[in-house]
Amino acid sequence: MSFSDALQLLKRKWLLLILVPLVFGISTYFFARHLPKTYSSDTTLYTGIASGYSLTGNAEANFNTTSNAFDNLINLIKARSTGEEVAYRLLADHLWQTSQQPALQAAPEYNSLRENVSEDMRKELLGATPSATLQNVRRYAQANNTNALYWLLNSNDPTYSLKALATLTVSRIGTSDLLRLEYENINPAICRQTLNLVTQVFLQQSRGLREGQTSSVVAYYEAELDSAKNRLTAAERENLAFNQDNNIINYDEQSRNIAIDKDALNATLTTVRQEYEGAQAVLQAINQKLGNKQAALLSSSRVLEQRQKLSKLNAALADQQLFNTQKEANNAKAKELQAEIDKTSQAILSNVNQYNDQANTAEGIPNANLLAEWLQTMILVETNRAKLNVLTQRQNEFEKEYRRMAPLGATLKGIQRKISLAEQNYLAVLASLNASKASQKNTQFAGSLKVIDPPNLPVTPKTNLLVLLLLLSTLGGFVFVVGLVLGLGLMDKSLRNPLIASRRIGLPVAGVMLDTHALATQQFIASQQRSLDQLVHQILLKANTPPAPVPFVVGVFSVQRQEGKTTLCQALAQRCHEMGVQTLALYPDREDIDETLEAPSLFYPSAMAAVQGWQLDKLIQNAVPKRMTEISQPNVQVVLIEFPALLGDALPVGVLRQLNLIFLTVPATRTWRPTDHQIVERLRSATNAPVEVVLSGVELYQTEESLS
């Protein structure tokens, strides 16, 4: 459907387009004329979310974060818990105010209180203070879901119900930090008071949520900090006890010193052992030179005692010289021991000199010289033996200390690692606690909501609801009619106009016949005459175009009965007669011919003609004349033959081959079905005459294109 078609369709239904919206508007006014007036109050809150100042400076403009924050605030305001708390406080305020000033009960804003809360319930809910009254209301309403207050809260009451609070609207003003709250009610005082309570409850809940979250986090990190501190203290105590039990001052330094001392001791021990072995070999050689007698003498008990004493003194001197760290005491003791060693050595030498009667050895070496050498070698052997014993003993002590210190390192590293982990955990928790406290303060500073514009007391009602309803209902009725008309037009599968008929039938449209039931206006009569003239001109044009036969035979067909072929045939015959064209009209045997027509007409028996297969001459001979006493066939120029309906009636097929032109009348109000197409195809196969469509019953506005 084109735009022009839609306009034409709406133009034809102009009466519906006026009447239906008018009926809708009148009905709306009748049923809504007593609706109460609505008042509106608003308030503005500053949030500081997008551009507020905090501990870290100005807030960063993050679109997603800002949108999420505003969505949270808006959803919190419209939450059910917020609405319930507002209803509780509003009812508690009204109970307290009416108890203090009973005359207020007659005021309009207390209508719901008078109607929905009985006197006994008021006495039960009323407390000693406003806060006690609020507690009573809240406790009573939340006790169960069958009490009167619970039902009042979930009813359609215009004051205390959640449905009444649903008119509260919350929106962000542009891209600013401001929130606008607007509430509507039938009473201006209730409107302002409710909006005040909404603001109070919302600010309290928002503050509680923000600070409650950060307080929980701070409390968690404080507990974690105490636990981390205890673990760190326990690890440090374990380290202290371990060092005390194992005499550790600085394990790394101590272990390094032990390793250095051990290496030095091993080197000294190797040197002393070499000197001892060398001296021992020299002493054995001297003993061999002295012989057995002198050896026995040197091995006497007195000499042995002095040698043992000398060995002990050398051991003590070696211990003092090698391992005593106090220098002053070491020097004094070493001198004392050295003097004692010298004294003992002289004593041994004195004992040996008593045997100087034996001057020479067996090899002839003087005994005095050999004994002196023996004495020096013996002192060197004893000295090295003493050092060797001391160093060996000290080596054993180092081995024990080394074995003791070795596992202590691993244990000490484990304790130190435990201290390090505990310290890192403590510092991390401490940093998180500081950040949480900073965030808590930042929330208190930056998240504080402030009322910029307090709720106002409306003195004039909002836009009249009745006027708005009238406009909406009228507009809705108009849209409904337009949609219905256009919808039916889109669903209309009828042929309607010549363009659609030609496309769907597949045959050329010769012309149209207007709807005979339409109002016979001057425009209608003129259009009907023009359409009829077009059809007659086409017939005459083809009848006068050589080699056209004489007479020129035109067949008028229709698929079904009552589709306008009689009307068409009569109109064509009458118009040709008026134009002076010798015309003969043949109709099937019926009596529905218009008596006022002047064109010559004949009635033929259609059943007999179909059975006998009459041709045109036979058909005329057996026809019954009407309005004419005789028929002069040679003078006839145009013969119009109306045939019975193609569907269900017998056709005089003998005449089909003599037709020069076929007009197929099709009503514009019907749809073209596949069966219709099959019937027309059979007609076309039975004759050589061209088949053209005449669209009957066409509405006047549909003929503009075909008649232009």
URZI-V422291 format. One record per residue. N is the residue number from 1. D_LAST is the distance of its C-alpha to the last C-alpha in Angstrom with 1 decimal. Layout:
n:N d_last:D_LAST
n:N d_last:D_LAST
This chain:
n:1 d_last:20.4
n:2 d_last:18.6
n:3 d_last:19.3
n:4 d_last:16.0
n:5 d_last:16.4
n:6 d_last:19.9
n:7 d_last:19.0
n:8 d_last:16.7
n:9 d_last:19.5
n:10 d_last:22.1
n:11 d_last:20.2
n:12 d_last:20.3
n:13 d_last:24.0
n:14 d_last:24.9
n:15 d_last:27.7
n:16 d_last:29.4
n:17 d_last:29.1
n:18 d_last:31.1
n:19 d_last:33.5
n:20 d_last:34.7
n:21 d_last:35.8
n:22 d_last:37.3
n:23 d_last:39.3
n:24 d_last:40.4
n:25 d_last:41.6
n:26 d_last:43.4
n:27 d_last:45.1
n:28 d_last:46.2
n:29 d_last:47.6
n:30 d_last:49.5
n:31 d_last:51.1
n:32 d_last:51.7
n:33 d_last:52.8
n:34 d_last:56.5
n:35 d_last:56.3
n:36 d_last:59.1
n:37 d_last:58.5
n:38 d_last:58.9
n:39 d_last:61.0
n:40 d_last:61.0
n:41 d_last:63.8
n:42 d_last:64.0
n:43 d_last:66.6
n:44 d_last:66.8
n:45 d_last:69.1
n:46 d_last:70.3
n:47 d_last:70.8
n:48 d_last:71.8
n:49 d_last:70.3
n:50 d_last:68.3
n:51 d_last:70.5
n:52 d_last:73.6
n:53 d_last:77.1
n:54 d_last:79.6
n:55 d_last:82.9
n:56 d_last:81.3
n:57 d_last:79.4
n:58 d_last:75.7
n:59 d_last:73.6
n:60 d_last:71.6
n:61 d_last:67.8
n:62 d_last:66.8
n:63 d_last:63.4
n:64 d_last:64.0
n:65 d_last:67.4
n:66 d_last:66.1
n:67 d_last:63.1
n:68 d_last:65.5
n:69 d_last:67.9
n:70 d_last:65.3
n:71 d_last:63.9
n:72 d_last:67.5
n:73 d_last:68.0
n:74 d_last:64.7
n:75 d_last:65.4
n:76 d_last:68.9
n:77 d_last:67.8
n:78 d_last:65.4
n:79 d_last:68.0
n:80 d_last:69.2
n:81 d_last:72.8
n:82 d_last:71.8
n:83 d_last:70.0
n:84 d_last:72.9
n:85 d_last:75.4
n:86 d_last:73.4
n:87 d_last:73.2
n:88 d_last:77.0
n:89 d_last:77.8
n:90 d_last:75.5
n:91 d_last:77.2
n:92 d_last:80.6
n:93 d_last:80.0
n:94 d_last:78.9
n:95 d_last:81.9
n:96 d_last:84.3
n:97 d_last:82.8
n:98 d_last:82.8
n:99 d_last:86.4
n:100 d_last:87.6
n:101 d_last:85.6
n:102 d_last:85.0
n:103 d_last:83.1
n:104 d_last:80.2
n:105 d_last:79.3
n:106 d_last:77.4
n:107 d_last:75.1
n:108 d_last:71.5
n:109 d_last:71.8
n:110 d_last:74.5
n:111 d_last:72.4
n:112 d_last:72.0
n:113 d_last:75.7
n:114 d_last:76.6
n:115 d_last:74.2
n:116 d_last:74.8
n:117 d_last:78.3
n:118 d_last:81.1
n:119 d_last:84.3
n:120 d_last:86.4
n:121 d_last:84.2
n:122 d_last:84.3
n:123 d_last:88.1
n:124 d_last:88.1
n:125 d_last:85.8
n:126 d_last:87.3
n:127 d_last:89.8
n:128 d_last:92.5
n:129 d_last:90.3
n:130 d_last:86.5
n:131 d_last:86.9
n:132 d_last:88.8
n:133 d_last:86.1
n:134 d_last:83.5
n:135 d_last:85.7
n:136 d_last:86.0
n:137 d_last:82.2
n:138 d_last:81.5
n:139 d_last:84.3
n:140 d_last:83.2
n:141 d_last:79.5
n:142 d_last:80.4
n:143 d_last:83.0
n:144 d_last:80.7
n:145 d_last:77.1
n:146 d_last:78.0
n:147 d_last:79.3
n:148 d_last:77.6
n:149 d_last:76.9
n:150 d_last:75.3
n:151 d_last:72.9
n:152 d_last:72.3
n:153 d_last:71.4
n:154 d_last:68.8
n:155 d_last:67.4
n:156 d_last:64.6
n:157 d_last:66.9
n:158 d_last:65.3
n:159 d_last:68.5
n:160 d_last:70.7
n:161 d_last:68.3
n:162 d_last:66.8
n:163 d_last:63.4
n:164 d_last:63.9
n:165 d_last:64.9
n:166 d_last:61.8
n:167 d_last:60.0
n:168 d_last:62.0
n:169 d_last:59.9
n:170 d_last:61.4
n:171 d_last:59.6
n:172 d_last:60.7
n:173 d_last:60.0
n:174 d_last:58.1
n:175 d_last:60.4
n:176 d_last:63.5
n:177 d_last:66.6
n:178 d_last:65.6
n:179 d_last:64.6
n:180 d_last:62.9
n:181 d_last:63.7
n:182 d_last:61.8
n:183 d_last:62.6
n:184 d_last:61.0
n:185 d_last:62.9
n:186 d_last:62.8
n:187 d_last:66.2
n:188 d_last:66.6
n:189 d_last:70.3
n:190 d_last:69.7
n:191 d_last:66.9
n:192 d_last:69.3
n:193 d_last:72.3
n:194 d_last:70.3
n:195 d_last:69.0
n:196 d_last:72.6
n:197 d_last:73.8
n:198 d_last:71.1
n:199 d_last:72.1
n:200 d_last:75.8
n:201 d_last:75.4
n:202 d_last:73.1
n:203 d_last:75.5
n:204 d_last:78.4
n:205 d_last:76.7
n:206 d_last:75.4
n:207 d_last:78.9
n:208 d_last:80.5
n:209 d_last:78.3
n:210 d_last:78.7
n:211 d_last:82.4
n:212 d_last:83.0
n:213 d_last:81.6
n:214 d_last:83.7
n:215 d_last:86.8
n:216 d_last:86.7
n:217 d_last:86.4
n:218 d_last:89.3
n:219 d_last:91.5
n:220 d_last:90.8
n:221 d_last:91.8
n:222 d_last:94.9
n:223 d_last:96.1
n:224 d_last:95.4
n:225 d_last:97.3
n:226 d_last:100.4
n:227 d_last:100.3
n:228 d_last:100.0
n:229 d_last:102.9
n:230 d_last:105.1
n:231 d_last:104.4
n:232 d_last:105.3
n:233 d_last:108.5
n:234 d_last:109.6
n:235 d_last:109.1
n:236 d_last:111.1
n:237 d_last:113.9
n:238 d_last:114.0
n:239 d_last:114.3
n:240 d_last:117.1
n:241 d_last:119.0
n:242 d_last:118.7
n:243 d_last:120.0
n:244 d_last:122.9
n:245 d_last:123.9
n:246 d_last:123.9
n:247 d_last:125.3
n:248 d_last:122.3
n:249 d_last:121.8
n:250 d_last:119.6
n:251 d_last:119.0
n:252 d_last:117.7
n:253 d_last:120.7
n:254 d_last:123.1
n:255 d_last:122.0
n:256 d_last:121.9
n:257 d_last:125.5
n:258 d_last:126.7
n:259 d_last:125.3
n:260 d_last:126.9
n:261 d_last:130.3
n:262 d_last:130.2
n:263 d_last:129.6
n:264 d_last:132.4
n:265 d_last:134.7
n:266 d_last:134.1
n:267 d_last:134.9
n:268 d_last:138.1
n:269 d_last:139.1
n:270 d_last:138.8
n:271 d_last:141.0
n:272 d_last:143.6
n:273 d_last:143.7
n:274 d_last:144.3
n:275 d_last:147.1
n:276 d_last:148.6
n:277 d_last:148.7
n:278 d_last:150.2
n:279 d_last:152.9
n:280 d_last:153.6
n:281 d_last:154.3
n:282 d_last:156.6
n:283 d_last:158.5
n:284 d_last:159.0
n:285 d_last:160.4
n:286 d_last:162.8
n:287 d_last:163.9
n:288 d_last:164.8
n:289 d_last:166.9
n:290 d_last:168.8
n:291 d_last:169.8
n:292 d_last:170.2
n:293 d_last:172.9
n:294 d_last:171.1
n:295 d_last:167.9
n:296 d_last:169.7
n:297 d_last:171.2
n:298 d_last:167.8
n:299 d_last:166.5
n:300 d_last:169.0
n:301 d_last:168.0
n:302 d_last:168.5
n:303 d_last:166.5
n:304 d_last:163.8
n:305 d_last:163.6
n:306 d_last:163.3
n:307 d_last:160.6
n:308 d_last:158.6
n:309 d_last:159.0
n:310 d_last:157.9
n:311 d_last:154.9
n:312 d_last:153.8
n:313 d_last:154.3
n:314 d_last:152.2
n:315 d_last:149.5
n:316 d_last:149.4
n:317 d_last:149.4
n:318 d_last:146.5
n:319 d_last:144.5
n:320 d_last:145.2
n:321 d_last:144.3
n:322 d_last:141.2
n:323 d_last:139.4
n:324 d_last:140.8
n:325 d_last:138.2
n:326 d_last:140.5
n:327 d_last:142.1
n:328 d_last:145.0
n:329 d_last:146.1
n:330 d_last:145.6
n:331 d_last:147.9
n:332 d_last:150.6
n:333 d_last:150.6
n:334 d_last:150.4
n:335 d_last:153.4
n:336 d_last:155.3
n:337 d_last:154.4
n:338 d_last:155.2
n:339 d_last:158.6
n:340 d_last:159.3
n:341 d_last:158.3
n:342 d_last:160.7
n:343 d_last:163.4
n:344 d_last:162.9
n:345 d_last:162.8
n:346 d_last:166.2
n:347 d_last:167.5
n:348 d_last:166.5
n:349 d_last:168.0
n:350 d_last:171.3
n:351 d_last:171.6
n:352 d_last:171.0
n:353 d_last:173.6
n:354 d_last:176.3
n:355 d_last:176.2
n:356 d_last:176.8
n:357 d_last:180.1
n:358 d_last:178.3
n:359 d_last:177.5
n:360 d_last:175.7
n:361 d_last:173.3
n:362 d_last:173.9
n:363 d_last:172.4
n:364 d_last:174.6
n:365 d_last:171.9
n:366 d_last:173.3
n:367 d_last:172.4
n:368 d_last:171.9
n:369 d_last:169.1
n:370 d_last:167.5
n:371 d_last:167.6
n:372 d_last:166.0
n:373 d_last:163.1
n:374 d_last:163.0
n:375 d_last:162.7
n:376 d_last:159.9
n:377 d_last:158.0
n:378 d_last:158.6
n:379 d_last:157.2
n:380 d_last:154.1
n:381 d_last:153.6
n:382 d_last:154.0
n:383 d_last:151.7
n:384 d_last:149.0
n:385 d_last:149.5
n:386 d_last:149.0
n:387 d_last:145.9
n:388 d_last:144.6
n:389 d_last:145.1
n:390 d_last:143.5
n:391 d_last:140.5
n:392 d_last:140.2
n:393 d_last:140.3
n:394 d_last:137.8
n:395 d_last:135.6
n:396 d_last:135.6
n:397 d_last:134.7
n:398 d_last:131.7
n:399 d_last:130.6
n:400 d_last:130.6
n:401 d_last:128.7
n:402 d_last:126.3
n:403 d_last:125.6
n:404 d_last:125.2
n:405 d_last:122.8
n:406 d_last:120.6
n:407 d_last:118.7
n:408 d_last:118.6
n:409 d_last:116.1
n:410 d_last:113.5
n:411 d_last:114.0
n:412 d_last:113.9
n:413 d_last:110.6
n:414 d_last:109.1
n:415 d_last:110.1
n:416 d_last:108.8
n:417 d_last:105.5
n:418 d_last:105.3
n:419 d_last:106.0
n:420 d_last:103.4
n:421 d_last:100.7
n:422 d_last:101.7
n:423 d_last:101.6
n:424 d_last:98.1
n:425 d_last:96.8
n:426 d_last:98.4
n:427 d_last:96.8
n:428 d_last:93.4
n:429 d_last:93.5
n:430 d_last:94.8
n:431 d_last:91.9
n:432 d_last:89.4
n:433 d_last:91.1
n:434 d_last:90.9
n:435 d_last:87.2
n:436 d_last:86.6
n:437 d_last:88.5
n:438 d_last:86.6
n:439 d_last:83.3
n:440 d_last:84.5
n:441 d_last:85.3
n:442 d_last:82.0
n:443 d_last:80.2
n:444 d_last:82.1
n:445 d_last:81.2
n:446 d_last:77.7
n:447 d_last:76.4
n:448 d_last:77.4
n:449 d_last:74.5
n:450 d_last:74.6
n:451 d_last:72.8
n:452 d_last:71.2
n:453 d_last:69.5
n:454 d_last:71.2
n:455 d_last:69.1
n:456 d_last:68.2
n:457 d_last:68.4
n:458 d_last:64.9
n:459 d_last:64.9
n:460 d_last:61.2
n:461 d_last:59.1
n:462 d_last:56.4
n:463 d_last:52.7
n:464 d_last:52.4
n:465 d_last:51.6
n:466 d_last:50.0
n:467 d_last:47.4
n:468 d_last:46.7
n:469 d_last:46.4
n:470 d_last:44.1
n:471 d_last:41.8
n:472 d_last:42.0
n:473 d_last:41.4
n:474 d_last:38.4
n:475 d_last:36.9
n:476 d_last:37.9
n:477 d_last:36.2
n:478 d_last:33.0
n:479 d_last:33.1
n:480 d_last:34.1
n:481 d_last:31.1
n:482 d_last:28.7
n:483 d_last:30.4
n:484 d_last:30.5
n:485 d_last:26.8
n:486 d_last:25.8
n:487 d_last:28.5
n:488 d_last:27.4
n:489 d_last:23.9
n:490 d_last:25.3
n:491 d_last:27.5
n:492 d_last:24.8
n:493 d_last:24.7
n:494 d_last:22.4
n:495 d_last:19.3
n:496 d_last:17.0
n:497 d_last:13.5
n:498 d_last:12.5
n:499 d_last:13.4
n:500 d_last:16.7
n:501 d_last:17.4
n:502 d_last:17.1
n:503 d_last:19.3
n:504 d_last:21.9
n:505 d_last:22.2
n:506 d_last:22.1
n:507 d_last:20.4
n:508 d_last:17.0
n:509 d_last:14.6
n:510 d_last:14.0
n:511 d_last:11.9
n:512 d_last:12.6
n:513 d_last:14.9
n:514 d_last:14.9
n:515 d_last:18.2
n:516 d_last:20.6
n:517 d_last:22.8
n:518 d_last:20.4
n:519 d_last:21.3
n:520 d_last:20.1
n:521 d_last:18.8
n:522 d_last:17.2
n:523 d_last:13.8
n:524 d_last:14.4
n:525 d_last:15.6
n:526 d_last:12.7
n:527 d_last:10.2
n:528 d_last:12.9
n:529 d_last:13.3
n:530 d_last:9.9
n:531 d_last:10.2
n:532 d_last:13.8
n:533 d_last:13.1
n:534 d_last:11.1
n:535 d_last:14.3
n:536 d_last:16.7
n:537 d_last:15.4
n:538 d_last:15.9
n:539 d_last:19.3
n:540 d_last:20.3
n:541 d_last:19.3
n:542 d_last:21.5
n:543 d_last:24.1
n:544 d_last:24.6
n:545 d_last:24.8
n:546 d_last:28.5
n:547 d_last:30.4
n:548 d_last:28.5
n:549 d_last:31.2
n:550 d_last:31.7
n:551 d_last:30.9
n:552 d_last:27.7
n:553 d_last:28.2
n:554 d_last:25.3
n:555 d_last:26.5
n:556 d_last:24.9
n:557 d_last:26.3
n:558 d_last:26.3
n:559 d_last:28.4
n:560 d_last:29.9
n:561 d_last:30.4
n:562 d_last:28.4
n:563 d_last:25.1
n:564 d_last:23.2
n:565 d_last:24.1
n:566 d_last:26.1
n:567 d_last:23.3
n:568 d_last:20.9
n:569 d_last:23.6
n:570 d_last:24.5
n:571 d_last:21.0
n:572 d_last:20.6
n:573 d_last:24.1
n:574 d_last:23.8
n:575 d_last:20.7
n:576 d_last:22.3
n:577 d_last:25.5
n:578 d_last:23.9
n:579 d_last:22.6
n:580 d_last:26.2
n:581 d_last:25.9
n:582 d_last:29.1
n:583 d_last:28.0
n:584 d_last:30.2
n:585 d_last:29.3
n:586 d_last:31.8
n:587 d_last:32.1
n:588 d_last:34.7
n:589 d_last:37.7
n:590 d_last:36.3
n:591 d_last:36.4
n:592 d_last:33.2
n:593 d_last:31.4
n:594 d_last:30.1
n:595 d_last:32.8
n:596 d_last:30.6
n:597 d_last:28.6
n:598 d_last:29.9
n:599 d_last:28.8
n:600 d_last:31.9
n:601 d_last:32.5
n:602 d_last:35.1
n:603 d_last:36.4
n:604 d_last:38.0
n:605 d_last:40.4
n:606 d_last:38.5
n:607 d_last:41.7
n:608 d_last:43.7
n:609 d_last:41.0
n:610 d_last:40.8
n:611 d_last:44.6
n:612 d_last:45.2
n:613 d_last:42.4
n:614 d_last:41.3
n:615 d_last:39.1
n:616 d_last:36.8
n:617 d_last:39.7
n:618 d_last:41.9
n:619 d_last:39.1
n:620 d_last:38.5
n:621 d_last:42.2
n:622 d_last:42.8
n:623 d_last:39.8
n:624 d_last:40.5
n:625 d_last:38.8
n:626 d_last:37.2
n:627 d_last:36.5
n:628 d_last:37.9
n:629 d_last:41.6
n:630 d_last:41.1
n:631 d_last:38.6
n:632 d_last:38.6
n:633 d_last:37.1
n:634 d_last:37.3
n:635 d_last:34.9
n:636 d_last:32.1
n:637 d_last:29.1
n:638 d_last:27.0
n:639 d_last:28.6
n:640 d_last:26.8
n:641 d_last:29.0
n:642 d_last:28.7
n:643 d_last:30.8
n:644 d_last:32.6
n:645 d_last:31.4
n:646 d_last:32.0
n:647 d_last:34.0
n:648 d_last:37.2
n:649 d_last:37.0
n:650 d_last:38.6
n:651 d_last:36.3
n:652 d_last:37.4
n:653 d_last:37.3
n:654 d_last:38.7
n:655 d_last:35.3
n:656 d_last:33.4
n:657 d_last:34.6
n:658 d_last:33.4
n:659 d_last:29.8
n:660 d_last:27.3
n:661 d_last:24.1
n:662 d_last:23.9
n:663 d_last:21.3
n:664 d_last:22.3
n:665 d_last:21.2
n:666 d_last:21.2
n:667 d_last:21.1
n:668 d_last:18.8
n:669 d_last:21.9
n:670 d_last:24.3
n:671 d_last:25.2
n:672 d_last:25.5
n:673 d_last:29.2
n:674 d_last:31.3
n:675 d_last:32.8
n:676 d_last:29.4
n:677 d_last:28.9
n:678 d_last:32.3
n:679 d_last:31.8
n:680 d_last:28.7
n:681 d_last:30.6
n:682 d_last:33.4
n:683 d_last:31.1
n:684 d_last:29.8
n:685 d_last:33.4
n:686 d_last:34.4
n:687 d_last:32.1
n:688 d_last:30.8
n:689 d_last:27.5
n:690 d_last:24.3
n:691 d_last:23.1
n:692 d_last:19.4
n:693 d_last:18.3
n:694 d_last:16.7
n:695 d_last:16.2
n:696 d_last:17.8
n:697 d_last:18.3
n:698 d_last:15.2
n:699 d_last:15.1
n:700 d_last:12.5
n:701 d_last:11.7
n:702 d_last:11.3
n:703 d_last:8.3
n:704 d_last:5.8
n:705 d_last:5.3
n:706 d_last:5.7
n:707 d_last:3.8
n:708 d_last:0.0
